[in-house]
Amino acid sequence: MRITDDLKRSVQDDWDAATDHPFCRDLAAGTLPLDKMRWYLVQDYKFIDQFVRLLATAIAHAPTLKDGIPAAQFLGLVTSTENTYFVRSFEALGVSQAQIDGPAAPETIAFQDLMAEARHSGRYEQMLAVLVVAEWSYLTWATRQADYDRALPFYFAEWIDLHTGDGFAGVVAYLRGQLDGIWGDLSEAEQLAAADLFKRAVRCERAFFDAAYGSTWDAP
């Protein structure tokens, strides 16, 4: 059994709640209230800075150039295609720059802090633990919703598309493979620290979806 499967099983209830969340189901059905989508996108966009820094630091800590190249290619996607999606969605949904620059929610701050903690650890396995959760959980929920109505507005449809397909699945497979591959060379203390970050990241994902689904939004 792969260690990443074992890690997921260790927090299965939170994983299932995050990856089969009513927020995701409503998004794919096109029934998600737009005020909740606005809140979600504004808050999710605040992850980009810390996520890019975490991914770039993981690339720097990869054992070899070959190990780092897939992450570097993914970094280019995040800072181009995904960033552009946010900009287009904000415009379509009438989100102002002042609202984009507004304060981060507590659930957002918790995940930002977790990413910063992994980055500052200087430990590749800890960075991977958070990155695996962030991308694998999104692949899981989006794949469940991939058979959506093609008439969905792009800010719903493209968010699913960005997190499905062979390309994104390959990113997740790469990240999981990196963590699986180095696990046996870690000390027990290093394994415990990485496992703790994995579990906390899953709980952060669940809390973020819960907050988004329960959110309210001041209309632009």
Secondary structure, DSSP 8 states (H G I E B T S, - for coil): --HHHHHHHTTHHHHHHHHT-HHHHHHHHT-S-HHHHHHHHHHHHTHHHHHHHHHHHHHHH-SSHHHHHHHHHHHHHIIIIIHHHHHHHHHHTT--HHHHTS---HHHHHHHHHHHHHHHHT-HHHHHHHHHHHHHHHHHHHHHT-S--TTS-HHHHHHHHTT-HHHHHHHHHHHHHHHHHHHTTS-HHHHHHHHHHHHHHHHHHHHHHHHHHT------
